Amino acid sequence: MTREPFLRTRAGRVSLLAMLLVDVFILPVLLSADVIPKRLGDVVFAITMLVGMNATGRGEGRRAVLLVAMAAFGIQFFRFVDKSQTLVILDAVLSAIALGMFAGLVLLDVFHNEPGPDRLIDVILAYLLVGATFAFLYEAVNEIVPGSLTMEGRKFTVADYPYFSFTTMTSVGFGDALPRTSVTRAIAMAQALTGQLYVAVLIARFVNASRSQRGAPP
Protein backbone atom coordinates (compact mmCIF):
# COMPACT_ATOMS: atom_id res chain seq x y z
CA MET A 1 0.00 0.00 0.00
CA THR A 2 1.39 3.40 -1.00
CA ARG A 3 2.03 5.78 1.84
CA GLU A 4 0.22 9.11 1.64
CA PRO A 5 2.80 11.90 1.13
CA PHE A 6 3.28 14.37 3.95
CA LEU A 7 2.69 17.26 1.56
CA ARG A 8 -0.45 16.36 -0.32
CA THR A 9 0.17 17.94 -3.71
CA ARG A 10 3.01 19.09 -5.93
CA ALA A 11 1.54 22.60 -5.68
CA GLY A 12 2.00 22.43 -1.90
CA ARG A 13 5.63 21.36 -2.30
CA VAL A 14 6.42 24.05 -4.85
CA SER A 15 4.66 26.76 -2.81
CA LEU A 16 6.57 25.90 0.36
CA LEU A 17 9.83 25.63 -1.56
CA ALA A 18 9.27 29.05 -3.15
CA MET A 19 8.57 30.66 0.24
CA LEU A 20 11.69 29.10 1.76
CA LEU A 21 13.82 30.34 -1.13
CA VAL A 22 12.50 33.84 -0.45
CA ASP A 23 13.18 33.48 3.30
CA VAL A 24 16.70 32.15 2.83
CA PHE A 25 18.06 34.05 -0.18
CA ILE A 26 16.02 37.21 -0.71
CA LEU A 27 14.85 38.43 2.70
CA PRO A 28 18.34 38.48 4.29
CA VAL A 29 19.63 40.68 1.47
CA LEU A 30 16.71 43.11 1.76
CA LEU A 31 16.97 43.21 5.56
CA SER A 32 20.74 43.80 5.48
CA ALA A 33 20.29 46.68 3.05
CA ASP A 34 17.46 48.14 5.17
CA VAL A 35 15.19 47.98 2.15
CA ILE A 36 12.38 46.48 4.23
CA PRO A 37 11.68 46.65 7.98
CA LYS A 38 12.32 43.59 10.14
CA ARG A 39 8.60 43.31 10.88
CA LEU A 40 7.89 42.75 7.20
CA GLY A 41 10.40 39.92 7.27
CA ASP A 42 8.45 38.41 10.19
CA VAL A 43 5.25 38.67 8.15
CA VAL A 44 6.82 36.84 5.20
CA PHE A 45 8.00 34.03 7.46
CA ALA A 46 4.55 33.83 9.05
CA ILE A 47 3.17 33.36 5.53
CA THR A 48 5.70 30.54 5.03
CA MET A 49 4.29 28.84 8.13
CA LEU A 50 0.76 29.22 6.80
CA VAL A 51 1.76 27.76 3.42
CA GLY A 52 3.36 24.79 5.16
CA MET A 53 0.36 24.19 7.39
CA ASN A 54 -2.03 24.46 4.43
CA ALA A 55 0.01 21.96 2.42
CA THR A 56 0.02 19.20 5.03
CA GLY A 57 -2.07 16.06 4.80
CA ARG A 58 -3.59 14.11 7.67
CA GLY A 59 -2.26 11.79 10.36
CA GLU A 60 -0.72 11.79 13.82
CA GLY A 61 2.60 13.28 12.73
CA ARG A 62 0.87 15.98 10.73
CA ARG A 63 -1.31 17.01 13.67
CA ALA A 64 1.77 17.38 15.87
CA VAL A 65 3.46 19.56 13.24
CA LEU A 66 0.33 21.68 12.88
CA LEU A 67 0.10 22.26 16.63
CA VAL A 68 3.72 23.39 16.90
CA ALA A 69 3.48 25.51 13.73
CA MET A 70 0.30 27.15 14.99
CA ALA A 71 1.99 27.91 18.32
CA ALA A 72 4.95 29.48 16.48
CA PHE A 73 2.56 31.48 14.29
CA GLY A 74 0.75 32.72 17.41
CA ILE A 75 4.00 33.84 19.03
CA GLN A 76 4.94 35.70 15.86
CA PHE A 77 1.63 37.56 16.09
CA PHE A 78 2.24 38.53 19.73
CA ARG A 79 5.69 39.83 18.84
CA PHE A 80 4.01 42.64 16.91
CA VAL A 81 2.64 44.04 20.17
CA ASP A 82 5.31 42.83 22.60
CA LYS A 83 9.01 43.04 21.72
CA SER A 84 10.30 41.25 24.82
CA GLN A 85 13.36 39.02 24.54
CA THR A 86 11.39 36.10 25.98
CA LEU A 87 9.03 36.14 22.99
CA VAL A 88 11.97 36.38 20.58
CA ILE A 89 13.55 33.28 22.15
CA LEU A 90 10.25 31.39 22.26
CA ASP A 91 9.54 32.30 18.64
CA ALA A 92 12.97 31.03 17.54
CA VAL A 93 12.64 27.78 19.52
CA LEU A 94 9.12 26.99 18.28
CA SER A 95 10.02 27.91 14.70
CA ALA A 96 13.06 25.60 14.87
CA ILE A 97 10.93 22.74 16.20
CA ALA A 98 8.21 23.26 13.60
CA LEU A 99 10.63 23.45 10.66
CA GLY A 100 12.57 20.47 11.98
CA MET A 101 9.38 18.42 12.14
CA PHE A 102 8.47 19.53 8.62
CA ALA A 103 11.92 18.42 7.44
CA GLY A 104 11.63 15.05 9.17
CA LEU A 105 8.26 14.25 7.64
CA VAL A 106 9.31 15.42 4.20
CA LEU A 107 12.34 13.10 4.45
CA LEU A 108 9.98 10.25 5.25
CA ASP A 109 8.38 10.92 1.88
CA VAL A 110 11.81 10.73 0.25
CA PHE A 111 12.72 7.37 1.78
CA HIS A 112 9.28 5.72 1.61
CA ASN A 113 8.46 6.52 -2.02
CA GLU A 114 10.18 5.80 -5.31
CA PRO A 115 12.44 8.51 -6.79
CA GLY A 116 10.69 10.89 -9.17
CA PRO A 117 10.07 14.60 -9.81
CA ASP A 118 8.22 15.05 -6.51
CA ARG A 119 10.99 13.31 -4.58
CA LEU A 120 13.57 15.66 -6.08
CA ILE A 121 11.51 18.62 -4.88
CA ASP A 122 11.31 16.95 -1.45
CA VAL A 123 15.11 16.54 -1.32
CA ILE A 124 15.67 20.25 -1.96
CA LEU A 125 12.81 21.21 0.34
CA ALA A 126 14.12 19.10 3.22
CA TYR A 127 17.61 20.55 2.82
CA LEU A 128 16.29 24.10 3.06
CA LEU A 129 14.09 23.17 6.02
CA VAL A 130 17.05 21.67 7.89
CA GLY A 131 19.16 24.76 7.21
CA ALA A 132 16.35 27.05 8.38
CA THR A 133 15.91 24.91 11.50
CA PHE A 134 19.54 25.38 12.47
CA ALA A 135 19.31 29.12 11.72
CA PHE A 136 16.55 29.45 14.32
CA LEU A 137 18.54 27.33 16.78
CA TYR A 138 21.47 29.70 16.43
CA GLU A 139 19.16 32.66 16.94
CA ALA A 140 17.68 31.14 20.10
CA VAL A 141 21.10 30.40 21.61
CA ASN A 142 22.46 33.82 20.65
CA GLU A 143 19.47 35.52 22.26
CA ILE A 144 19.85 33.49 25.44
CA VAL A 145 23.63 34.09 25.60
CA PRO A 146 24.44 37.26 23.63
CA GLY A 147 27.74 37.06 21.79
CA SER A 148 27.54 33.31 21.21
CA LEU A 149 27.95 34.14 17.53
CA THR A 150 29.79 37.09 16.01
CA MET A 151 30.04 38.37 12.45
CA GLU A 152 33.44 39.96 11.72
CA GLY A 153 33.62 41.15 15.32
CA ARG A 154 30.13 42.65 15.43
CA LYS A 155 26.83 41.38 16.76
CA PHE A 156 24.74 39.03 14.64
CA THR A 157 21.70 40.42 12.89
CA VAL A 158 18.58 38.51 11.86
CA ALA A 159 19.90 38.34 8.30
CA ASP A 160 23.16 36.70 9.43
CA TYR A 161 21.64 33.49 10.81
CA PRO A 162 20.61 31.92 7.46
CA TYR A 163 24.03 32.82 6.02
CA PHE A 164 25.92 31.18 8.88
CA SER A 165 23.61 28.17 8.88
CA PHE A 166 23.95 27.31 5.21
CA THR A 167 27.67 28.05 4.94
CA THR A 168 28.13 25.71 7.91
CA MET A 169 25.91 22.97 6.48
CA THR A 170 27.75 23.08 3.15
CA SER A 171 31.10 23.14 4.99
CA VAL A 172 32.13 26.34 3.20
CA GLY A 173 33.05 28.22 6.37
CA PHE A 174 34.36 31.56 5.10
CA GLY A 175 35.51 32.47 8.61
CA ASP A 176 33.69 35.80 8.86
CA ALA A 177 30.99 34.35 11.16
CA LEU A 178 32.23 32.51 14.23
CA PRO A 179 30.68 30.45 17.04
CA ARG A 180 32.09 31.74 20.31
CA THR A 181 30.69 29.32 22.89
CA SER A 182 30.80 25.57 23.37
CA VAL A 183 27.07 25.32 22.67
CA THR A 184 27.18 27.12 19.31
CA ARG A 185 30.31 25.18 18.34
CA ALA A 186 28.57 21.90 19.14
CA ILE A 187 25.53 22.93 17.07
CA ALA A 188 27.79 23.99 14.20
CA MET A 189 29.62 20.64 14.27
CA ALA A 190 26.32 18.77 14.32
CA GLN A 191 25.05 20.78 11.36
CA ALA A 192 28.24 20.28 9.33
CA LEU A 193 28.00 16.54 9.95
CA THR A 194 24.30 16.56 9.05
CA GLY A 195 25.02 18.31 5.76
CA GLN A 196 27.68 15.79 4.75
CA LEU A 197 25.64 12.74 5.77
CA TYR A 198 22.53 14.11 4.05
CA VAL A 199 24.23 14.19 0.67
CA ALA A 200 25.91 10.79 1.14
CA VAL A 201 22.73 9.00 2.28
CA LEU A 202 20.58 10.49 -0.48
CA ILE A 203 23.08 9.58 -3.20
CA ALA A 204 23.09 6.00 -1.91
CA ARG A 205 19.28 5.99 -1.77
CA PHE A 206 18.81 7.15 -5.35
CA VAL A 207 21.60 4.94 -6.74
CA ASN A 208 20.07 1.85 -5.10
CA ALA A 209 16.60 2.79 -6.34
CA SER A 210 17.93 3.26 -9.86
CA ARG A 211 19.58 -0.18 -9.77
CA SER A 212 16.40 -1.77 -8.50
CA GLN A 213 14.38 -0.23 -11.32
CA ARG A 214 16.85 -1.63 -13.88
CA GLY A 215 16.74 -5.02 -12.21
CA ALA A 216 20.43 -4.88 -11.31
CA PRO A 217 21.73 -6.53 -8.13
CA PRO A 218 22.11 -4.08 -5.17
C-alpha positions in Angstrom: 0.0 0.0 0.0 1.4 3.4 -1.0 2.0 5.8 1.8 0.2 9.1 1.6 2.8 11.9 1.1 3.3 14.4 4.0 2.7 17.3 1.6 -0.5 16.4 -0.3 0.2 17.9 -3.7 3.0 19.1 -5.9 1.5 22.6 -5.7 2.0 22.4 -1.9 5.6 21.4 -2.3 6.4 24.1 -4.8 4.7 26.8 -2.8 6.6 25.9 0.4 9.8 25.6 -1.6 9.3 29.0 -3.1 8.6 30.7 0.2 11.7 29.1 1.8 13.8 30.3 -1.1 12.5 33.8 -0.5 13.2 33.5 3.3 16.7 32.2 2.8 18.1 34.1 -0.2 16.0 37.2 -0.7 14.8 38.4 2.7 18.3 38.5 4.3 19.6 40.7 1.5 16.7 43.1 1.8 17.0 43.2 5.6 20.7 43.8 5.5 20.3 46.7 3.0 17.5 48.1 5.2 15.2 48.0 2.2 12.4 46.5 4.2 11.7 46.7 8.0 12.3 43.6 10.1 8.6 43.3 10.9 7.9 42.7 7.2 10.4 39.9 7.3 8.5 38.4 10.2 5.3 38.7 8.1 6.8 36.8 5.2 8.0 34.0 7.5 4.5 33.8 9.0 3.2 33.4 5.5 5.7 30.5 5.0 4.3 28.8 8.1 0.8 29.2 6.8 1.8 27.8 3.4 3.4 24.8 5.2 0.4 24.2 7.4 -2.0 24.5 4.4 0.0 22.0 2.4 0.0 19.2 5.0 -2.1 16.1 4.8 -3.6 14.1 7.7 -2.3 11.8 10.4 -0.7 11.8 13.8 2.6 13.3 12.7 0.9 16.0 10.7 -1.3 17.0 13.7 1.8 17.4 15.9 3.5 19.6 13.2 0.3 21.7 12.9 0.1 22.3 16.6 3.7 23.4 16.9 3.5 25.5 13.7 0.3 27.2 15.0 2.0 27.9 18.3 4.9 29.5 16.5 2.6 31.5 14.3 0.7 32.7 17.4 4.0 33.8 19.0 4.9 35.7 15.9 1.6 37.6 16.1 2.2 38.5 19.7 5.7 39.8 18.8 4.0 42.6 16.9 2.6 44.0 20.2 5.3 42.8 22.6 9.0 43.0 21.7 10.3 41.3 24.8 13.4 39.0 24.5 11.4 36.1 26.0 9.0 36.1 23.0 12.0 36.4 20.6 13.5 33.3 22.1 10.2 31.4 22.3 9.5 32.3 18.6 13.0 31.0 17.5 12.6 27.8 19.5 9.1 27.0 18.3 10.0 27.9 14.7 13.1 25.6 14.9 10.9 22.7 16.2 8.2 23.3 13.6 10.6 23.5 10.7 12.6 20.5 12.0 9.4 18.4 12.1 8.5 19.5 8.6 11.9 18.4 7.4 11.6 15.0 9.2 8.3 14.2 7.6 9.3 15.4 4.2 12.3 13.1 4.4 10.0 10.2 5.3 8.4 10.9 1.9 11.8 10.7 0.2 12.7 7.4 1.8 9.3 5.7 1.6 8.5 6.5 -2.0 10.2 5.8 -5.3 12.4 8.5 -6.8 10.7 10.9 -9.2 10.1 14.6 -9.8 8.2 15.1 -6.5 11.0 13.3 -4.6 13.6 15.7 -6.1 11.5 18.6 -4.9 11.3 16.9 -1.5 15.1 16.5 -1.3 15.7 20.3 -2.0 12.8 21.2 0.3 14.1 19.1 3.2 17.6 20.5 2.8 16.3 24.1 3.1 14.1 23.2 6.0 17.0 21.7 7.9 19.2 24.8 7.2 16.4 27.1 8.4 15.9 24.9 11.5 19.5 25.4 12.5 19.3 29.1 11.7 16.6 29.5 14.3 18.5 27.3 16.8 21.5 29.7 16.4 19.2 32.7 16.9 17.7 31.1 20.1 21.1 30.4 21.6 22.5 33.8 20.7 19.5 35.5 22.3 19.9 33.5 25.4 23.6 34.1 25.6 24.4 37.3 23.6 27.7 37.1 21.8 27.5 33.3 21.2 27.9 34.1 17.5 29.8 37.1 16.0 30.0 38.4 12.5 33.4 40.0 11.7 33.6 41.1 15.3 30.1 42.7 15.4 26.8 41.4 16.8 24.7 39.0 14.6 21.7 40.4 12.9 18.6 38.5 11.9 19.9 38.3 8.3 23.2 36.7 9.4 21.6 33.5 10.8 20.6 31.9 7.5 24.0 32.8 6.0 25.9 31.2 8.9 23.6 28.2 8.9 23.9 27.3 5.2 27.7 28.0 4.9 28.1 25.7 7.9 25.9 23.0 6.5 27.7 23.1 3.1 31.1 23.1 5.0 32.1 26.3 3.2 33.1 28.2 6.4 34.4 31.6 5.1 35.5 32.5 8.6 33.7 35.8 8.9 31.0 34.4 11.2 32.2 32.5 14.2 30.7 30.4 17.0 32.1 31.7 20.3 30.7 29.3 22.9 30.8 25.6 23.4 27.1 25.3 22.7 27.2 27.1 19.3 30.3 25.2 18.3 28.6 21.9 19.1 25.5 22.9 17.1 27.8 24.0 14.2 29.6 20.6 14.3 26.3 18.8 14.3 25.1 20.8 11.4 28.2 20.3 9.3 28.0 16.5 9.9 24.3 16.6 9.0 25.0 18.3 5.8 27.7 15.8 4.8 25.6 12.7 5.8 22.5 14.1 4.0 24.2 14.2 0.7 25.9 10.8 1.1 22.7 9.0 2.3 20.6 10.5 -0.5 23.1 9.6 -3.2 23.1 6.0 -1.9 19.3 6.0 -1.8 18.8 7.1 -5.3 21.6 4.9 -6.7 20.1 1.8 -5.1 16.6 2.8 -6.3 17.9 3.3 -9.9 19.6 -0.2 -9.8 16.4 -1.8 -8.5 14.4 -0.2 -11.3 16.8 -1.6 -13.9 16.7 -5.0 -12.2 20.4 -4.9 -11.3 21.7 -6.5 -8.1 22.1 -4.1 -5.2 
